[in-house]
Amino acid sequence: MIGFLDGRVVSPGPDGCYLDVNGVGYKLQCSATTMAALPGSGESFRMWVHTHVREDALALFGFATESERTMFEALIGVSGVGPKVALAICSALTPEAFRKALVTDDVDALATVPGIGKKTAGRIVLDLKERLQLPDLEVVGGGRDAITLARSALQNLGYSVPEIRAALGELRPADDDTVETIVRSALKALA
């Protein structure tokens, strides 16, 4: 298995690039996040790699950071999530935003990714939250249930999912914060 490749970027395209490693060109499929992080053609770059083997194909997926590769590998371990869908999620969410979505049960954040419906998003949250033991992470502080209820209340008030995600992303609620306190703070951020 290939862990990472150090080489020169050659021919970056819309969905990946070639990496020249001592005269050998590796074709890597990449997320939009990684594509944005690539230097210009001919410049050196370290690409973290996942080797995906199927009966009929061998594909290399490249990532700018090790945390993005870890996120990708966790996603393809979920039933019904293949490499293309996992790459789309990596393109839409940073590893930090993804962990935060898992911790706060933000199914809507995942459902906004093309190719992901609410059912698949719910399966991803449920499966990875258990497997990665994310309840112990302190990404958003305590009061995860209060945040989930606050998100629902803000949706009922007519705010869009991206607006709610941005407003709640600015907050750092304490363990004893109530739903009302979180909604009030989010409304101030939205104003």
Short mmCIF file of the C-alpha atoms (twelve columns), coordinates in Angstrom:
data_MODEL
# 
_entry.id   MODEL 
# 
loop_
_atom_site.group_PDB 
_atom_site.id 
_atom_site.type_symbol 
_atom_site.label_atom_id 
_atom_site.label_alt_id 
_atom_site.label_comp_id 
_atom_site.label_asym_id 
_atom_site.label_seq_id 
_atom_site.Cartn_x 
_atom_site.Cartn_y 
_atom_site.Cartn_z 
_atom_site.pdbx_PDB_model_num 
ATOM 1   C CA . MET A 1   0.000   0.000  0.000   1 
ATOM 2   C CA . ILE A 2   1.178   3.539  -0.750  1 
ATOM 3   C CA . GLY A 3   1.049   5.907  2.245   1 
ATOM 4   C CA . PHE A 4   2.199   9.091  0.548   1 
ATOM 5   C CA . LEU A 5   4.061   10.272 -2.531  1 
ATOM 6   C CA . ASP A 6   6.556   13.127 -2.828  1 
ATOM 7   C CA . GLY A 7   6.832   14.448 -6.349  1 
ATOM 8   C CA . ARG A 8   6.197   17.189 -8.862  1 
ATOM 9   C CA . VAL A 9   2.657   18.145 -9.809  1 
ATOM 10  C CA . VAL A 10  1.958   17.515 -13.492 1 
ATOM 11  C CA . SER A 11  -1.242  18.262 -15.383 1 
ATOM 12  C CA . PRO A 12  -3.701  19.255 -12.653 1 
ATOM 13  C CA . GLY A 13  -7.222  18.718 -13.973 1 
ATOM 14  C CA . PRO A 14  -10.761 19.172 -12.666 1 
ATOM 15  C CA . ASP A 15  -10.861 15.910 -10.694 1 
ATOM 16  C CA . GLY A 16  -7.232  15.064 -10.025 1 
ATOM 17  C CA . CYS A 17  -3.667  15.320 -11.178 1 
ATOM 18  C CA . TYR A 18  -0.574  13.409 -12.135 1 
ATOM 19  C CA . LEU A 19  2.303   13.353 -9.677  1 
ATOM 20  C CA . ASP A 20  5.750   12.704 -11.171 1 
ATOM 21  C CA . VAL A 21  7.794   10.730 -8.641  1 
ATOM 22  C CA . ASN A 22  11.299  10.162 -10.046 1 
ATOM 23  C CA . GLY A 23  10.031  9.713  -13.594 1 
ATOM 24  C CA . VAL A 24  6.956   7.627  -12.726 1 
ATOM 25  C CA . GLY A 25  3.619   9.393  -13.214 1 
ATOM 26  C CA . TYR A 26  0.920   8.495  -10.688 1 
ATOM 27  C CA . LYS A 27  -2.650  9.439  -11.586 1 
ATOM 28  C CA . LEU A 28  -4.455  10.585 -8.434  1 
ATOM 29  C CA . GLN A 29  -8.117  11.403 -8.032  1 
ATOM 30  C CA . CYS A 30  -8.473  14.333 -5.629  1 
ATOM 31  C CA . SER A 31  -11.109 16.283 -3.744  1 
ATOM 32  C CA . ALA A 32  -11.779 19.932 -4.579  1 
ATOM 33  C CA . THR A 33  -10.114 20.828 -1.272  1 
ATOM 34  C CA . THR A 34  -6.906  19.088 -2.301  1 
ATOM 35  C CA . MET A 35  -7.037  20.536 -5.810  1 
ATOM 36  C CA . ALA A 36  -7.217  24.033 -4.301  1 
ATOM 37  C CA . ALA A 37  -4.155  23.279 -2.156  1 
ATOM 38  C CA . LEU A 38  -1.996  22.066 -5.062  1 
ATOM 39  C CA . PRO A 39  0.927   24.262 -6.089  1 
ATOM 40  C CA . GLY A 40  1.550   25.153 -9.712  1 
ATOM 41  C CA . SER A 41  2.569   22.614 -12.309 1 
ATOM 42  C CA . GLY A 42  6.149   21.421 -11.869 1 
ATOM 43  C CA . GLU A 43  6.350   22.261 -8.165  1 
ATOM 44  C CA . SER A 44  7.019   19.679 -5.440  1 
ATOM 45  C CA . PHE A 45  4.175   18.417 -3.291  1 
ATOM 46  C CA . ARG A 46  3.527   15.629 -0.783  1 
ATOM 47  C CA . MET A 47  0.299   13.766 -1.488  1 
ATOM 48  C CA . TRP A 48  -1.250  11.446 1.109   1 
ATOM 49  C CA . VAL A 49  -2.585  8.425  -0.764  1 
ATOM 50  C CA . HIS A 50  -5.349  5.864  -0.400  1 
ATOM 51  C CA . THR A 51  -5.047  2.856  -2.716  1 
ATOM 52  C CA . HIS A 52  -8.483  1.534  -3.656  1 
ATOM 53  C CA . VAL A 53  -8.509  -1.992 -5.068  1 
ATOM 54  C CA . ARG A 54  -11.514 -3.609 -6.734  1 
ATOM 55  C CA . GLU A 55  -11.811 -6.689 -8.918  1 
ATOM 56  C CA . ASP A 56  -11.794 -4.595 -12.076 1 
ATOM 57  C CA . ALA A 57  -9.779  -1.508 -11.104 1 
ATOM 58  C CA . LEU A 58  -6.948  -0.057 -9.076  1 
ATOM 59  C CA . ALA A 59  -7.366  3.620  -8.219  1 
ATOM 60  C CA . LEU A 60  -5.241  6.072  -6.254  1 
ATOM 61  C CA . PHE A 61  -6.879  8.871  -4.291  1 
ATOM 62  C CA . GLY A 62  -4.650  11.765 -3.232  1 
ATOM 63  C CA . PHE A 63  -5.120  14.199 -0.347  1 
ATOM 64  C CA . ALA A 64  -3.299  17.340 0.736   1 
ATOM 65  C CA . THR A 65  -3.512  16.391 4.423   1 
ATOM 66  C CA . GLU A 66  -3.392  13.171 6.367   1 
ATOM 67  C CA . SER A 67  -6.596  14.135 8.207   1 
ATOM 68  C CA . GLU A 68  -8.492  14.396 4.913   1 
ATOM 69  C CA . ARG A 69  -7.261  10.922 3.919   1 
ATOM 70  C CA . THR A 70  -8.394  9.563  7.308   1 
ATOM 71  C CA . MET A 71  -11.820 11.137 6.777   1 
ATOM 72  C CA . PHE A 72  -12.054 9.566  3.304   1 
ATOM 73  C CA . GLU A 73  -11.099 6.126  4.625   1 
ATOM 74  C CA . ALA A 74  -13.674 6.360  7.418   1 
ATOM 75  C CA . LEU A 75  -16.363 7.318  4.903   1 
ATOM 76  C CA . ILE A 76  -15.721 4.438  2.503   1 
ATOM 77  C CA . GLY A 77  -16.093 2.091  5.476   1 
ATOM 78  C CA . VAL A 78  -19.768 3.069  5.742   1 
ATOM 79  C CA . SER A 79  -22.199 0.760  3.946   1 
ATOM 80  C CA . GLY A 80  -23.426 2.362  0.730   1 
ATOM 81  C CA . VAL A 81  -20.667 4.992  0.551   1 
ATOM 82  C CA . GLY A 82  -18.178 4.472  -2.238  1 
ATOM 83  C CA . PRO A 83  -15.058 6.406  -3.167  1 
ATOM 84  C CA . LYS A 84  -16.882 8.908  -5.407  1 
ATOM 85  C CA . VAL A 85  -19.379 9.848  -2.700  1 
ATOM 86  C CA . ALA A 86  -16.615 9.995  -0.073  1 
ATOM 87  C CA . LEU A 87  -14.599 12.278 -2.352  1 
ATOM 88  C CA . ALA A 88  -17.648 14.533 -2.811  1 
ATOM 89  C CA . ILE A 89  -17.990 14.821 0.980   1 
ATOM 90  C CA . CYS A 90  -14.271 15.608 1.294   1 
ATOM 91  C CA . SER A 91  -14.780 18.322 -1.340  1 
ATOM 92  C CA . ALA A 92  -17.702 19.858 0.538   1 
ATOM 93  C CA . LEU A 93  -16.511 19.625 4.158   1 
ATOM 94  C CA . THR A 94  -13.152 20.019 5.840   1 
ATOM 95  C CA . PRO A 95  -12.201 17.256 8.293   1 
ATOM 96  C CA . GLU A 96  -12.966 19.646 11.174  1 
ATOM 97  C CA . ALA A 97  -16.404 20.554 9.777   1 
ATOM 98  C CA . PHE A 98  -17.092 16.868 9.173   1 
ATOM 99  C CA . ARG A 99  -16.225 15.920 12.773  1 
ATOM 100 C CA . LYS A 100 -18.370 18.768 14.014  1 
ATOM 101 C CA . ALA A 101 -21.296 17.551 11.876  1 
ATOM 102 C CA . LEU A 102 -20.905 14.065 13.362  1 
ATOM 103 C CA . VAL A 103 -20.688 15.317 16.948  1 
ATOM 104 C CA . THR A 104 -23.753 17.544 16.600  1 
ATOM 105 C CA . ASP A 105 -25.761 15.019 14.528  1 
ATOM 106 C CA . ASP A 106 -25.938 17.561 11.681  1 
ATOM 107 C CA . VAL A 107 -27.451 15.284 9.035   1 
ATOM 108 C CA . ASP A 108 -28.402 18.347 6.967   1 
ATOM 109 C CA . ALA A 109 -24.743 19.326 6.525   1 
ATOM 110 C CA . LEU A 110 -24.061 15.976 4.872   1 
ATOM 111 C CA . ALA A 111 -27.350 15.896 2.958   1 
ATOM 112 C CA . THR A 112 -26.367 19.088 1.094   1 
ATOM 113 C CA . VAL A 113 -23.539 17.197 -0.646  1 
ATOM 114 C CA . PRO A 114 -24.550 16.091 -4.151  1 
ATOM 115 C CA . GLY A 115 -25.316 12.354 -4.208  1 
ATOM 116 C CA . ILE A 116 -26.129 12.179 -0.486  1 
ATOM 117 C CA . GLY A 117 -29.716 11.943 0.679   1 
ATOM 118 C CA . LYS A 118 -30.999 12.254 4.229   1 
ATOM 119 C CA . LYS A 119 -31.057 8.468  4.648   1 
ATOM 120 C CA . THR A 120 -27.402 8.047  3.654   1 
ATOM 121 C CA . ALA A 121 -26.389 11.106 5.686   1 
ATOM 122 C CA . GLY A 122 -28.127 9.651  8.735   1 
ATOM 123 C CA . ARG A 123 -26.358 6.317  8.223   1 
ATOM 124 C CA . ILE A 124 -22.983 8.076  7.992   1 
ATOM 125 C CA . VAL A 125 -23.596 10.031 11.200  1 
ATOM 126 C CA . LEU A 126 -24.835 6.999  13.111  1 
ATOM 127 C CA . ASP A 127 -22.129 4.612  11.910  1 
ATOM 128 C CA . LEU A 128 -19.127 6.928  12.217  1 
ATOM 129 C CA . LYS A 129 -20.177 8.536  15.480  1 
ATOM 130 C CA . GLU A 130 -20.192 5.074  17.087  1 
ATOM 131 C CA . ARG A 131 -17.114 3.710  15.322  1 
ATOM 132 C CA . LEU A 132 -14.937 6.784  15.830  1 
ATOM 133 C CA . GLN A 133 -16.210 7.306  19.405  1 
ATOM 134 C CA . LEU A 134 -16.884 10.953 18.635  1 
ATOM 135 C CA . PRO A 135 -19.043 11.797 21.658  1 
ATOM 136 C CA . ASP A 136 -15.756 12.261 23.547  1 
ATOM 137 C CA . LEU A 137 -14.588 15.001 21.171  1 
ATOM 138 C CA . GLU A 138 -14.979 18.540 22.429  1 
ATOM 139 C CA . VAL A 139 -15.405 20.134 19.037  1 
ATOM 140 C CA . VAL A 140 -18.405 22.248 19.964  1 
ATOM 141 C CA . GLY A 141 -18.417 22.025 23.726  1 
ATOM 142 C CA . GLY A 142 -21.180 20.393 25.708  1 
ATOM 143 C CA . GLY A 143 -24.882 20.522 25.171  1 
ATOM 144 C CA . ARG A 144 -24.970 18.479 21.963  1 
ATOM 145 C CA . ASP A 145 -28.656 17.677 22.453  1 
ATOM 146 C CA . ALA A 146 -29.372 21.374 22.982  1 
ATOM 147 C CA . ILE A 147 -27.534 22.207 19.735  1 
ATOM 148 C CA . THR A 148 -29.571 19.642 17.812  1 
ATOM 149 C CA . LEU A 149 -32.812 21.094 19.204  1 
ATOM 150 C CA . ALA A 150 -31.603 24.646 18.516  1 
ATOM 151 C CA . ARG A 151 -30.851 23.698 14.900  1 
ATOM 152 C CA . SER A 152 -34.387 22.362 14.530  1 
ATOM 153 C CA . ALA A 153 -35.852 25.524 16.084  1 
ATOM 154 C CA . LEU A 154 -33.883 27.736 13.691  1 
ATOM 155 C CA . GLN A 155 -35.071 25.667 10.727  1 
ATOM 156 C CA . ASN A 156 -38.661 26.110 11.929  1 
ATOM 157 C CA . LEU A 157 -38.036 29.879 11.994  1 
ATOM 158 C CA . GLY A 158 -37.188 29.686 8.287   1 
ATOM 159 C CA . TYR A 159 -33.394 29.901 8.247   1 
ATOM 160 C CA . SER A 160 -31.522 27.873 5.637   1 
ATOM 161 C CA . VAL A 161 -29.160 25.034 6.502   1 
ATOM 162 C CA . PRO A 162 -26.012 26.993 5.488   1 
ATOM 163 C CA . GLU A 163 -27.120 30.011 7.562   1 
ATOM 164 C CA . ILE A 164 -27.774 27.798 10.588  1 
ATOM 165 C CA . ARG A 165 -24.490 25.948 10.181  1 
ATOM 166 C CA . ALA A 166 -22.574 29.253 9.995   1 
ATOM 167 C CA . ALA A 167 -24.364 30.726 13.029  1 
ATOM 168 C CA . LEU A 168 -23.938 27.625 15.183  1 
ATOM 169 C CA . GLY A 169 -20.342 27.260 14.023  1 
ATOM 170 C CA . GLU A 170 -19.470 30.578 15.668  1 
ATOM 171 C CA . LEU A 171 -20.858 29.460 19.042  1 
ATOM 172 C CA . ARG A 172 -19.044 27.603 21.807  1 
ATOM 173 C CA . PRO A 173 -21.907 26.567 24.113  1 
ATOM 174 C CA . ALA A 174 -21.220 25.438 27.657  1 
ATOM 175 C CA . ASP A 175 -22.540 22.206 29.182  1 
ATOM 176 C CA . ASP A 176 -25.330 24.048 30.977  1 
ATOM 177 C CA . ASP A 177 -26.535 26.165 28.011  1 
ATOM 178 C CA . THR A 178 -30.210 25.719 27.268  1 
ATOM 179 C CA . VAL A 179 -31.824 25.498 23.847  1 
ATOM 180 C CA . GLU A 180 -33.204 29.007 24.351  1 
ATOM 181 C CA . THR A 181 -29.748 30.433 25.124  1 
ATOM 182 C CA . ILE A 182 -28.236 28.798 22.049  1 
ATOM 183 C CA . VAL A 183 -31.107 29.946 19.779  1 
ATOM 184 C CA . ARG A 184 -30.843 33.498 21.156  1 
ATOM 185 C CA . SER A 185 -27.071 33.562 20.528  1 
ATOM 186 C CA . ALA A 186 -27.520 32.109 17.029  1 
ATOM 187 C CA . LEU A 187 -30.176 34.717 16.201  1 
ATOM 188 C CA . LYS A 188 -27.750 37.472 17.246  1 
ATOM 189 C CA . ALA A 189 -25.125 35.950 14.956  1 
ATOM 190 C CA . LEU A 190 -27.652 35.768 12.111  1 
ATOM 191 C CA . ALA A 191 -28.722 39.421 12.548  1 
# 
